[in-house]
Amino acid sequence: MRTDQPTWTVVGSPSWSNINGVWFIVTHSSAVTPWIRVDHLVFEDCRFSAMQEDINSQNSYGLRELTETDEELKSDNECLLRAKALLDYYKSPAEYLTLKSTVIDYGNAPLLPGDKIHVTLPNENVDADYRILSVEYHVDAGTQTLEITLELGRETPLLADYLYALKSKTESLSRLKAGG
C-alpha cells in the first residue's frame, strides 16, 4: 500500500443528502487502473419517508399497518402526500353490489358497462354513485318482463396513481415522437 496519497480525497463540499454514487479507484500492480462505481446508495435513516395514522380506526379495529416503498418519490413531502392519499383511500373501501330487478327503467338509452348510475336502497343504507361493471338483460317472453342484472362497483380512485400512469404514458409518447 502506498502511503504518499491520502485514503480519501474530498472534492467540493459534499452533503450526504446529495450523494447518489461513490467511485473507487483501485491501484493495481498492472498498468490497468480499474474504476468501480456504486450507484443508488441508500443510507440507514436517510430514505424519504412519511407516516399517517387514523386513531379512530385504530380504536375500532386495532392497529393495522401498510408499508409501501416507492423509489419515485423525491422528498418527505411527496411521501406524506402519498401516505395521506393511501389512508383516505383505505378509509373509504371499495363497495360492490349485484342488483337484479324487473322494474328498472332506463328510458331510451340502455345501461352499459362503464356507465355511472345513482343507487338508493334505504333499507340497506346505500345512497351513492356506482360504476356499472357488467350488465345482463333477460327477456321472459311468457310473462313479457325484462329482467336486468347489474354488477356495480364503487371505488375511490387514487389520483396519484392516475397521475403516475399519465406521466409514464406521456414520457414514453414523447420519446416515441422524438425517435428515441
N, C-alpha and C positions, 0 to 999 in steps of 0.2 A: 504494500500500500504506500502510495506517495503521501508525504506529509507536507509538501510545499504548497498544496492547494487546500482551501477550506472545505469542510464536509458539505456545507450548504451555502449556496450563493443566493442572496435575496436580490431580486430585480424589481425596482419600483417600490410601491408601498402596498403589498397585497393585504387583502382582507378575507377572512375565512368565508364570509358570505358571498364573495365574488369568485372564489376558486372553484373551477369545474374540471380541472385536469392537472396532472403533475407529470413532468418529464424527468426521466432519469437518464443521465449519460453515464454509461458504464465504460470504464477504461479497461481495455483488454490487451493482453500481451501481443496480439497480432496487430497488423496495421488497420484492421477494421474496428471502428468505434460504433457499437450498436446504440440506437436511440430507443428507449422504451417509453411509451406514453400510456398513462392510466386515465381513462375517461369516466365520466359520470360518477364522481365520488359522492358518497353520502356519509356525512359525519354524524355520529350519535347526537341526538337532540338538535340537529341543525336542519332537518327537513321541515318544510312548511306544514303547519297543522292547525286544526281548529276542532272544537267540540261543542255540541249543543245538547241540552238536556230538557226534558219535559217532566217537571216534578209531579204534576197531576197524574200523568200516565204511570210514573214510577210508583206512586202511592196506590194506584188502582191495580196495576198488573205486575208490579215488581220491576227490577232492573233488567232491561234488555239492551244489548249493545250491538251496534253495527260498525264495523271498521271498513273504510274504503280508502284505497291508495290510488291517487290519480296524479301521475307524473306531469300532466299537462298544466296543473295549477302552479302559478309562479309567485304566490305571496300568501301570507297568513289571511289576508282579507278575502282572497279568492276562495281559500279553504273554508272560511267562515260562511261565506255566501252559499257555497255548495252544501255545507252541513245544515244550514237553515232550510235550504230548499228540500233536502232529503227528509228532515224532520217534519216539515209541513206536508210532504208527500205521504209519509207513513202515518201521520195523524189522521188523514182522510183516505182510508184504504179503498181499493177498487171494489165496486159492487157489480154483481151480475144477476140478472133476472131472466126468467123464462115466462113469457106471457102467452096464454092460449085463450082465444076469445072468438065468439061468433058475432059480437056486437061492435067491433072496432070499425069505425067509419073513416076511411082515408080520403074521401072525396074523389076527385078526378085523377089524382096523382098516386100511383101505388107506392107503398113503403118499400124502400130498397136498402140493402146493406150500406152502411156509411152514413145514412140519414140520421139526424138527431131529432128525437121526439121527447115531449114532456110527459112524465108518468106521475099520476096522482093516485095513490092507494091509501086512503086514510086509515083503514084497519091495520095496515102493515107499517104505518108511519113512513111512507115513501112519498116524496114530493120533490122530484129533481129531473134534470135533463139526462137522457141516456142516449148512447150511440147504438144504432142497430148493427149487431154483429152478423146475424143471419135472419132471414125471413122465409117462411114456408106457407104457401097458400094451398088450402084443400077445399074443393067444392064437393058437397054431397048433393048429387042430383036428385035423390029421393026426397030429401027434406028441403031442397032449394036453399041451403045455407052455405055461407062461406066461412071457413074456419081459418084464422090466421095464427101462426105460432111465431113469436118473436124471441130471439136471443138478444138480450140487451146488456150493455156494459157501460159502467160509469167509472172513469179513471182520470184522475187529475194528471195532466201532462207535466213532465219535468222540463221546464223551459231551458234549463242549462243543457240538457241532452239534445234538444232540438237545435239550439244554437251551435253546439259542438258538431252535430251532423251537418248542419248548413255550412259551417266553416270548412269542414273537411271536404264537402262536395264542391264548394266554390274554389277552394285551393286546388283541387285536382282538375277542375274545369279550366282554371286559369293556366295551369301547367300544360294542359292539352291544347288550349288555344295558342299558347306561346311556342308550342312544338317541343316542350321539354319533357 
